[in-house]
Amino acid sequence: MPAHPILRYPHPLLKKVCHQVEIIDEEIKKLVSDLVDTMREGPGSVGVAAPQIGVTLRVCVVDVSSSRHGRENNHGLLCMINPVIVSSKGVAVMREGCMSVPDYTGDVERPTEIVVRFVEPEGGMRELVATGFEAVAIQHEMDHLNGLLFLDRISSVKTGLFRRKSYK
């Protein structure tokens, strides 16, 4: 499946709250596959959400296994349909970047452990505990499904937003 171009801030679709997926059909499975391909083609990408490719459905993918931050602690490729955070705990500030905001990174405070429930592309319900970088990546992608960017979570643009030096 082909990788898709990523919408960039301030594209209006990035601020839309996405719709629930009602039926997992071939179109949804193709969307998941396209998201995986788009994530893998993105420089340093560990996740992508449907609205970033112009689709306002609650679908996202995350895979931190090839990142130095998530290599030791991950669940591999997660293809999440209608994800919901069931619980969370802990708090930490981490530097986040986004393909939709390619020129900047920012310090974002998020829970360090989450329990997330979602439907898999095969139709089964899954619930898992994610911690550390993987938990942050999941929350970041889920924010996209709610029309939020990491920019919306920075407490101070003056002290928490940084111009990106380069994509690696």
C-alpha positions as CSV (number, residue, x, y, z in Angstrom):
1,M,0.0,0.0,0.0
2,P,1.2,3.5,-0.6
3,A,2.5,6.0,1.9
4,H,0.4,9.2,2.0
5,P,1.5,12.8,2.3
6,I,1.2,14.1,5.8
7,L,-1.1,17.1,6.4
8,R,0.8,20.0,8.0
9,Y,-0.3,22.4,10.7
10,P,-2.4,24.6,10.3
11,H,-4.5,22.3,8.0
12,P,-8.1,22.5,9.4
13,L,-8.5,18.7,9.3
14,L,-5.9,18.4,12.0
15,K,-8.2,20.2,14.4
16,K,-11.2,18.0,13.8
17,V,-12.5,15.4,16.3
18,C,-12.6,12.1,14.5
19,H,-15.6,9.8,14.1
20,Q,-15.9,6.3,15.6
21,V,-15.3,3.4,13.2
22,E,-18.6,1.6,13.1
23,I,-17.7,-1.4,10.9
24,I,-14.3,-2.8,10.2
25,D,-14.4,-3.5,6.5
26,E,-11.8,-3.7,3.7
27,E,-11.7,0.1,3.5
28,I,-10.7,0.3,7.2
29,K,-8.1,-2.5,6.8
30,K,-6.7,-0.6,3.8
31,L,-6.5,2.6,5.9
32,V,-4.6,0.8,8.6
33,S,-2.2,-0.6,6.1
34,D,-1.7,2.8,4.5
35,L,-1.0,4.3,8.0
36,V,1.6,1.7,8.7
37,D,3.3,2.4,5.3
38,T,3.1,6.1,5.9
39,M,4.6,5.7,9.4
40,R,7.5,3.6,8.1
41,E,8.3,6.1,5.4
42,G,8.3,9.1,7.7
43,P,11.6,10.2,9.0
44,G,12.0,9.0,12.6
45,S,8.3,8.3,12.8
46,V,6.9,6.0,15.6
47,G,3.2,6.7,14.8
48,V,0.7,8.3,12.6
49,A,-3.1,8.9,12.9
50,A,-5.8,8.9,10.3
51,P,-6.4,12.7,10.3
52,Q,-2.7,13.3,9.4
53,I,-3.5,11.7,6.0
54,G,-6.9,13.5,5.7
55,V,-9.2,10.8,7.1
56,T,-11.3,11.8,10.1
57,L,-11.8,8.3,11.6
58,R,-10.5,7.1,15.0
59,V,-7.6,5.0,13.7
60,C,-3.9,5.2,14.5
61,V,-0.8,3.1,14.4
62,V,2.2,3.1,16.8
63,D,5.5,1.2,16.7
64,V,8.3,2.4,18.9
65,S,10.4,-0.8,18.6
66,S,12.9,0.7,16.2
67,S,13.4,3.9,18.2
68,R,16.3,4.1,20.7
69,H,13.7,5.4,23.3
70,G,11.3,2.5,22.9
71,R,13.5,-0.4,21.8
72,E,13.6,-2.1,25.2
73,N,10.0,-1.6,26.2
74,N,7.3,-2.0,23.6
75,H,4.4,-4.1,22.2
76,G,5.6,-4.0,18.6
77,L,3.3,-2.7,15.9
78,L,0.0,-1.5,17.4
79,C,-2.9,-0.9,14.9
80,M,-5.6,0.8,17.0
81,I,-9.2,1.4,16.0
82,N,-11.4,3.5,18.4
83,P,-8.7,3.5,21.1
84,V,-9.6,4.7,24.6
85,I,-7.4,5.3,27.6
86,V,-8.9,3.3,30.5
87,S,-6.5,4.6,33.2
88,S,-3.3,6.4,33.6
89,K,-0.7,7.2,36.2
90,G,2.6,8.9,36.7
91,V,3.7,12.0,35.0
92,A,6.8,13.1,33.1
93,V,7.8,15.8,30.6
94,M,9.2,14.4,27.3
95,R,10.3,16.2,24.1
96,E,7.8,15.4,21.3
97,G,7.9,16.0,17.6
98,C,5.3,15.4,14.9
99,M,5.3,15.0,11.1
100,S,2.5,17.5,11.0
101,V,4.7,20.1,12.7
102,P,8.0,19.1,11.2
103,D,10.0,22.3,12.1
104,Y,9.5,22.2,15.9
105,T,9.6,19.9,18.9
106,G,8.2,20.6,22.3
107,D,8.2,19.6,26.0
108,V,4.9,17.9,26.8
109,E,3.8,16.6,30.2
110,R,1.9,13.3,30.0
111,P,1.2,10.2,32.1
112,T,4.0,7.7,32.1
113,E,1.8,4.6,32.2
114,I,-1.6,4.0,30.5
115,V,-4.0,1.2,30.0
116,V,-5.4,1.5,26.5
117,R,-8.3,-0.5,25.0
118,F,-8.9,-0.7,21.3
119,V,-10.2,-2.8,18.5
120,E,-7.7,-4.5,16.2
121,P,-8.1,-4.6,12.4
122,E,-9.2,-8.3,12.7
123,G,-12.1,-7.2,14.9
124,G,-10.9,-8.4,18.3
125,M,-10.8,-6.1,21.4
126,R,-7.4,-5.7,23.0
127,E,-6.3,-4.0,26.2
128,L,-2.7,-3.4,27.2
129,V,-0.5,-1.5,29.6
130,A,2.0,0.8,27.9
131,T,4.7,2.6,29.8
132,G,7.4,5.2,29.0
133,F,8.0,6.2,25.5
134,E,5.4,3.9,24.1
135,A,2.8,5.3,26.4
136,V,3.7,8.8,25.2
137,A,3.6,7.8,21.6
138,I,0.1,6.3,22.0
139,Q,-1.2,9.4,23.7
140,H,0.3,11.6,21.1
141,E,-1.4,9.7,18.3
142,M,-4.7,9.6,20.2
143,D,-4.5,13.4,20.6
144,H,-4.7,13.6,16.8
145,L,-8.0,11.7,16.9
146,N,-9.3,14.4,19.2
147,G,-8.1,17.3,17.1
148,L,-5.1,18.1,19.3
149,L,-1.5,18.6,18.4
150,F,1.5,18.5,20.8
151,L,1.5,22.3,20.4
152,D,-1.8,22.4,22.3
153,R,-0.2,20.7,25.3
154,I,2.9,22.9,25.7
155,S,2.6,25.0,28.8
156,S,4.7,27.8,27.5
157,V,5.6,28.5,23.9
158,K,8.5,30.6,25.1
159,T,10.2,27.9,27.2
160,G,8.7,24.7,25.8
161,L,8.9,25.0,22.0
162,F,12.1,24.4,20.1
163,R,13.1,24.7,16.5
164,R,14.0,21.3,15.2
165,K,17.7,21.0,14.1
166,S,17.2,18.1,11.7
167,Y,15.0,15.1,11.2
168,K,16.8,11.8,12.0
